Amino acid sequence: MTTTEVAERLRGDRRFQDVLGRLVEMSERDYYNPYRLFDWPDSLPDDAYWMTPELMAEHGTDVWDELPEPRRRALSKWQSINFYSLNVHGIRELLHEIVARIHTADFDVPSEYFHHIIGEENEHMWFFAAFCRRYGGKIYPPRSLRLAGPGIAGADHFLVFARLLVFEELVDVFNQRMAGDDRLHPTIRKVNEVHHQDESRHIAFGRQIVAMLHADLRERLGDGELAALEDYLKGYMRGSVASLCEPGAYRDAGIPEPYAVRRRVLASPAHAGYARRVLRRTESFMVNAGIFRTGLPESAKE
Amino acid sequence: MPASDPVAAPDGAEPVPDGLEFVLRHLRSRKPEYGDLDPDFDLIENRVLDSLGFVEFLYLLEEHTGQEISIDAVSREDFRTIRRIRERFFR
């Protein structure tokens, strides 16, 4: 897609501009100071769940059945630190990509809203990092390296926003559930609640722009190229769920042979059902927007 | 094999470490059409390693080298060829 084509498509869509206007208004209306919003107790109880157990990748697998209850709770602490660490690294990629596009000719129309996204995401990164460092003493290191993607010319903008949307949709499934889980400490619930509130706007934006950029690709790419994009995104979705199984978290929870444990969890039929549940919302959007011709393959589900 | 081959040096002087053998098997299984993979074959250019497959490869590498690898501390060039992987992670 050329510069003019992207700009023309975004400028020519009245509905997109209305949505952007509403999102800017909401961001201005709901603006808050994150640096003063949270109560950060000195420590969180180690004998409680830090993460909704049903949202842990191990839940329902043989590995879970073998863990005594105190070990499950310890694992919930380190898996939650991994979850927030993934957020820190995902936000770094998001900021990098949005900053690279703001006030360029292609993205003149959404640039006003990009300012809000950049500001809000910077704050999210701050409170996720603060949580990890305060209660885990570290942020787990980034694991992904950007190498070759599907290699389809002109699909870069679409792929960037689609990857960001997959990341935000997946995280929001966790935030929404954990914000209302009264088994979790109030600070944990608050972090998830605040993130969910802001992300609902970012997801609304992401869905709009991803659907528009794909509609444009449908006019210019062949079936084979569209199928390659679909396959790539499905692989990206499965990889995103797999990243919730971090060997370092098993190690920190005192679970031996962390890499073998990870393989067992990922190979479990219960984990396939888990992946289906946490990806359902993203999958539905992709199918309804015509980005996926079919849902995720059954092997990735059960 | 040429004497400079870091993957299988002559005279058994520098045998392939067990861990590297696992890693090689994994790489070959990703693109069987490339056969045994020459030590200087470009794994990134030829998509033996790509974005989606990288994390699984990284975990395999960690498991067989016994060291946690932070992406902050490495570059894509460290994964470019089998020769580079051996030099960087199996020395």
Interface residues (C-beta under 8 A of the other chain):
Chain A: P141 P142 R143 S144 L145 R146 L147 A148 G149 Y232 G235 Y236 G239 A242 S243 P247 G248 Y259 R262
Chain B: I44 R47 L49 D50 S51 L52 F54 V55 E56 L58 Y59 L60 E62 E63 E68 I69 S70 I71 D72 R76 F79
